[in-house]
Amino acid sequence: MKPSRAAQRRHLPTSPFKPPLPAPPVKEFEPGDQVTHDKHGLGRVLEVEGQAVLVDFGTVKARIVAPYAKLFKL
């Protein structure tokens, strides 16, 4: 059985609170892109697997899943 997810509440126009910020766009990578990671350092994207990328950092190959918070394209 899957755990239930909380439903996202809609923002009412009469609310005194600001509406929630939209989700940031998902970063897109292609094989061959040179990237940097806060923990692993410099690397190159080997393949893209849906919502994950396989990156070769020289000493280690890591599979990093979206939203790629610490992965940046150079």
Buried (B, 14 or more C-beta within 10 A) or exposed (E): EEEEEEEEEEEEEEEEEEEEEEEEEEBEBEEEBEBBBEEBEEBBBBEBEEEBBBBBBEEEEBEBEEEBEEBEEE
